[in-house]
Amino acid sequence: MTTRRHVLALLAAAPALSACGGGDLPDAAAAWRDPGAGETDPRRFALAHAILAPNPHNTQPWLVELDDAGGMTLYCDLERRLSFTDPLDRQITMGCGAFLELYRIAAAQLGHFAEITPFPEGEPTPRLDARPIAHVRFNPVANAARDPLFASITARRTNRNDYDAARIPADTDLVRITSAISGFAGAAQWTIEPAKVAALRDLVWRGFDREMRTQGAQEETYGWLRFGRAEIAAHRDGLAIEGPMIPLFKALGVLDREDFLNPDSTANKQGADDWRGKAESSPAFMWLTTANDTPTTRLAAGIAYARLNLAATATGLAMHPWSQVLQEYEEMAEFYAEARQLLRADDQIVQMLVRVGYAEPVAAAARRGVEAILRPA
């Protein structure tokens, strides 16, 4: 019987095949190269950068209308939410906040001052609905100063590699990163203290393991997996599982849904070992807290996270959200409570928890392009 270990051994033995086949497929990462080149509409230039924003499961949950007044309205694509693991749409809303911040930064690069009005038709509760997330207009009488973080937009990545556990980020670098969100109404905190880092490593791992053993969560994740270059190029979203032999192994049933949903399958046991190693390699953690949990606050937290991620990139540090323990579905409740206690959140809301450190670079994630998110006004 073919197993995950056999798959990994074959992939390791045949690296030269990665350049074979599929050469005529569309480039799923083309959006990262010279975004906005040739655009005469500054809104489209800004959108070409905004679609590179971090977002949960790479769902890219954005829909945009351009109006005749030089404005832009952002909506959530309700079909791209994570209904099981993100039942309040917290993470999706934060992904929309990150999109808005990259839009603002890119507009400023052209001298346009982007005024963002969150939820112009009211805040939706308990989940997002068809009402707009935000309206953005360029102020015709105000010029924007360029943001130094613009240079990091195309280099920014969510880095899921193992980190160098022995190389601890310097306090000065962590201060530099958090200084990028000086206007944020919440707080950004971090730890490199060994005992607390060890406790957080253990907690995030247990949260990850619990999610692997929760069928609804696994089913949701499986729906966003893209196996092989052909699927990645066809969808240009989701979580890429790439390698030269992936299509063959999927056809043989090695990477099928039943195998993925079984937490005790060989594939998942090997995957768990890999991910536990990633958790245990984390040299530092950083987290964002806010005083309340309104949709507007979540949007602001997404703006702040985008800036943290860009600032980490500029500093040479890798960053990876490890958010299972902050998810608000029933099976995660005990870990959510433990995270609040460990992070001493008291009456604060923990919006984001990430690991920070040094790691080998990763390839850019797939993006669908500006045309895919535009809808007629």
C-alpha positions in Angstrom: 0.0 0.0 0.0 1.3 3.4 -1.0 1.7 5.7 2.1 2.6 9.3 2.8 6.1 8.2 3.7 6.4 6.6 0.2 5.1 9.8 -1.3 7.7 11.9 0.5 10.5 9.6 -0.4 9.5 9.7 -4.1 9.3 13.5 -4.0 12.7 13.7 -2.4 14.2 11.3 -5.0 12.9 13.1 -8.0 13.5 16.9 -7.6 14.4 17.3 -11.3 10.9 16.5 -12.3 9.6 19.7 -10.8 10.4 21.5 -14.0 8.8 18.9 -16.2 5.3 19.2 -17.5 2.8 21.9 -16.9 5.0 24.5 -18.6 2.0 25.9 -20.5 0.0 26.5 -17.3 -0.8 30.0 -16.3 1.5 31.5 -13.7 -0.5 31.4 -10.5 1.9 33.8 -8.8 2.1 36.4 -11.6 0.3 39.0 -9.6 3.3 39.4 -7.3 5.6 40.6 -10.2 5.4 44.3 -10.9 1.8 44.7 -9.7 -0.1 47.6 -11.3 2.4 48.0 -14.2 0.8 49.9 -17.0 -2.3 50.9 -15.0 -3.5 54.4 -15.7 -6.3 54.2 -13.1 -4.7 54.7 -9.6 -7.5 52.6 -8.1 -6.5 49.6 -10.2 -2.8 50.2 -9.3 -3.8 50.1 -5.6 -6.0 47.0 -6.1 -3.1 45.2 -7.8 -1.2 45.6 -4.5 -4.2 45.0 -2.2 -4.8 41.5 -3.6 -1.4 40.5 -2.2 -2.7 41.0 1.4 -2.5 38.2 3.9 -5.8 36.4 4.4 -7.0 33.2 6.0 -6.5 30.0 4.0 -5.7 32.2 1.0 -9.5 32.5 0.4 -9.1 36.0 -1.0 -12.6 37.0 0.2 -12.8 40.3 -1.6 -15.3 41.8 -4.0 -14.8 45.4 -5.3 -16.9 48.0 -7.1 -15.3 51.0 -8.7 -17.5 54.1 -8.9 -17.5 57.2 -11.2 -16.2 59.5 -8.4 -12.8 57.9 -8.1 -14.0 55.7 -5.2 -13.9 52.0 -4.4 -16.3 49.9 -2.3 -15.1 46.7 -0.7 -17.5 43.8 -0.1 -16.9 40.3 1.4 -17.4 37.5 -1.1 -19.7 35.5 1.2 -18.9 32.2 -0.6 -15.3 32.5 0.5 -15.9 32.6 4.3 -14.7 29.8 6.7 -18.0 29.0 8.3 -16.8 26.2 10.6 -13.5 27.5 11.9 -14.3 31.2 11.7 -18.0 31.3 12.7 -18.0 35.0 13.6 -16.0 35.9 10.4 -13.3 37.4 12.6 -10.4 36.2 10.4 -12.2 37.0 7.2 -12.8 40.5 8.4 -9.2 40.9 9.4 -8.2 39.7 5.9 -10.4 42.5 4.5 -8.6 45.0 6.8 -5.2 43.8 5.5 -6.5 44.3 1.9 -7.6 47.9 2.8 -4.2 48.7 4.3 -2.3 47.5 1.2 -4.7 49.5 -0.9 -4.0 52.6 1.1 -0.2 52.2 1.1 -0.2 51.6 -2.7 -2.4 54.7 -3.3 0.0 56.8 -1.2 2.8 55.7 -3.4 1.1 57.6 -6.2 0.4 60.6 -3.9 -3.3 59.8 -3.3 -4.7 60.1 0.2 -7.2 57.2 0.6 -10.0 57.9 3.1 -11.4 54.7 4.4 -15.0 54.6 5.8 -15.6 51.3 7.5 -19.1 49.7 7.2 -20.8 52.7 5.6 -24.2 51.0 5.8 -23.8 49.7 9.3 -21.9 47.0 11.1 -23.2 43.5 10.4 -23.7 41.1 13.3 -23.1 38.3 14.2 -21.6 37.7 10.8 -20.7 39.6 7.7 -23.5 40.1 5.2 -24.1 41.7 1.8 -23.5 45.2 3.1 -20.2 46.8 2.2 -17.1 46.3 4.3 -15.7 49.8 3.5 -15.9 52.6 1.1 -12.6 54.3 0.0 -12.2 57.5 -1.8 -9.2 59.6 -2.8 -9.3 63.0 -1.1 -8.9 65.5 -4.0 -7.3 68.1 -1.9 -4.9 66.1 0.3 -1.6 64.6 -0.8 -0.4 61.4 0.9 3.2 60.8 2.1 4.7 57.7 0.8 4.8 54.8 3.2 8.2 53.0 3.5 6.3 49.7 3.9 5.3 49.9 0.2 8.7 48.4 -0.7 7.9 45.2 1.3 4.5 44.4 -0.3 5.8 42.1 -3.0 8.3 40.5 -0.7 5.9 39.8 2.1 5.1 36.1 2.7 3.3 33.9 5.2 6.3 31.6 6.1 5.2 28.2 7.3 8.7 26.7 7.2 10.6 25.5 10.3 12.2 28.4 12.0 15.7 28.6 13.4 14.9 28.0 17.1 18.4 29.0 18.2 18.3 32.4 16.5 16.2 34.6 18.8 14.9 37.9 17.3 16.4 40.9 19.0 14.2 43.1 21.1 15.2 46.1 19.0 13.9 44.4 15.9 10.6 43.5 17.6 10.3 47.0 18.8 10.9 48.2 15.2 8.1 45.9 13.9 5.5 47.0 16.5 6.4 50.7 16.0 4.8 50.3 12.5 1.4 50.2 14.2 1.8 53.2 16.4 -1.7 54.5 15.5 -3.4 51.2 16.4 -6.0 51.5 19.2 -5.1 48.0 20.5 -1.8 46.6 21.6 1.0 44.5 20.1 3.0 42.4 22.5 5.7 39.7 22.1 7.7 37.3 24.1 11.2 35.7 23.7 11.2 34.6 27.3 12.0 30.8 27.2 9.4 29.5 29.6 6.6 31.5 27.9 7.8 30.6 24.4 7.8 26.9 25.5 4.3 27.2 26.9 3.0 28.9 23.7 4.7 26.2 21.5 2.9 23.6 23.4 -0.4 25.4 23.3 -0.4 26.1 19.6 0.6 22.5 18.8 -2.3 21.2 20.9 -4.7 23.5 19.2 -3.4 22.3 15.8 -3.8 18.7 16.9 -7.3 19.4 18.1 -8.2 20.9 14.7 -6.8 17.9 12.9 -9.2 15.7 15.0 -12.3 17.9 14.4 -14.0 16.6 11.3 -15.8 19.9 10.4 -12.5 21.8 10.5 -10.7 19.2 8.4 -13.5 19.1 5.9 -13.3 22.9 5.5 -9.6 22.9 5.1 -9.7 20.1 2.6 -12.0 22.2 0.4 -9.3 24.8 0.2 -6.4 22.5 -0.7 -5.1 22.7 -4.2 -3.1 19.6 -5.3 -0.5 20.1 -8.0 0.3 22.8 -10.4 -2.8 22.3 -12.6 -5.2 22.8 -9.7 -3.2 25.7 -8.3 -3.2 27.4 -11.7 -6.9 26.7 -12.2 -8.0 28.1 -8.9 -5.2 30.6 -8.0 -6.3 30.6 -4.3 -6.3 28.2 -1.3 -3.5 26.2 0.2 -1.0 24.8 -2.3 0.2 21.2 -2.1 2.8 21.2 -4.8 5.3 18.7 -6.1 6.1 16.9 -9.4 4.3 13.7 -8.5 1.3 15.2 -6.7 -1.2 14.6 -9.5 -0.2 10.9 -9.8 -0.5 10.3 -6.0 -3.9 12.1 -5.9 -5.1 9.9 -8.8 -3.9 6.8 -6.9 -6.0 7.9 -3.9 -3.0 8.6 -1.6 -4.1 12.2 -1.1 -7.8 11.6 -1.1 -10.5 13.2 1.1 -11.0 10.1 3.3 -7.3 9.8 4.1 -7.1 13.5 4.9 -10.2 13.4 7.3 -8.8 10.5 9.2 -6.5 11.9 12.0 -4.9 8.5 12.4 -4.0 8.0 8.7 -0.4 7.6 7.8 -0.5 10.9 5.9 -1.9 12.8 8.9 0.5 11.2 11.4 3.4 12.3 9.2 1.9 15.7 8.7 1.4 16.0 12.5 5.1 15.2 13.0 6.1 17.9 10.5 3.8 20.5 12.1 4.8 19.7 15.6 8.4 20.4 14.5 7.3 23.7 13.1 5.7 24.7 16.4 8.7 23.6 18.5 11.1 25.6 16.2 9.3 28.9 17.1 11.8 31.3 18.8 9.3 34.1 19.5 5.6 34.9 19.5 3.7 38.1 18.9 0.0 38.9 19.5 -2.5 41.6 18.9 -5.2 42.6 21.5 -8.1 45.0 21.4 -10.4 46.4 24.0 -13.6 45.3 22.2 -14.6 43.0 19.4 -16.8 45.0 17.0 -16.5 44.4 13.2 -14.7 47.8 12.9 -12.2 46.8 15.5 -11.6 43.5 13.7 -11.0 45.5 10.5 -8.5 47.7 12.4 -6.7 44.6 13.7 -6.4 43.3 10.2 -4.9 46.7 9.2 -2.4 46.4 12.1 -1.5 42.8 11.2 -0.7 43.8 7.6 1.6 46.4 8.8 3.3 44.1 11.3 3.8 41.5 8.5 5.3 44.1 6.2 7.5 45.5 8.9 8.8 42.0 9.8 9.6 41.5 6.1 11.5 44.8 6.0 13.4 43.6 9.1 14.3 40.3 7.6 12.1 38.3 9.9 9.6 35.6 9.0 6.0 35.6 10.3 3.3 32.9 10.4 -0.1 33.2 12.1 -0.9 30.3 14.3 -4.5 31.0 15.0 -6.2 27.7 15.8 -6.4 28.4 19.5 -8.2 31.7 18.8 -10.9 30.2 16.7 -14.4 30.3 18.3 -15.9 26.9 17.5 -17.0 24.6 20.2 -14.2 22.1 20.0 -11.6 24.8 20.5 -13.2 26.5 23.5 -10.8 25.1 26.2 -7.7 26.2 24.2 -9.2 29.6 23.6 -9.6 30.1 27.3 -6.1 28.8 27.9 -4.7 31.2 25.4 -6.3 34.2 27.0 -4.9 33.2 30.4 -1.4 32.5 29.1 -1.3 35.8 27.2 -2.8 37.6 30.2 -5.5 39.1 28.0 -7.7 39.8 31.0 -10.6 41.8 29.6 -9.0 42.2 26.2 -9.7 40.3 23.0 -6.8 38.4 21.4 -7.2 39.1 17.7 -4.0 37.5 16.3 -1.2 35.2 17.5 1.8 34.6 15.3 5.2 33.1 15.5 8.2 35.2 14.5 11.7 34.2 13.7 14.2 33.4 10.9 13.4 30.8 8.2 14.3 29.8 4.7 12.2 31.9 2.2 9.0 30.5 0.7 7.5 31.0 -2.7 4.7 33.5 -3.3 1.1 32.2 -2.8 -1.3 32.0 -5.7 -3.4 35.1 -6.4 -6.4 35.4 -8.8 -5.7 38.9 -10.1 -7.6 42.2 -10.0 -10.2 41.2 -12.7 -11.4 38.3 -10.5 -12.5 40.5 -7.7 -14.2 43.3 -9.7 -18.0 43.4 -10.1 -20.1 45.8 -12.1 -21.2 48.9 -10.2 
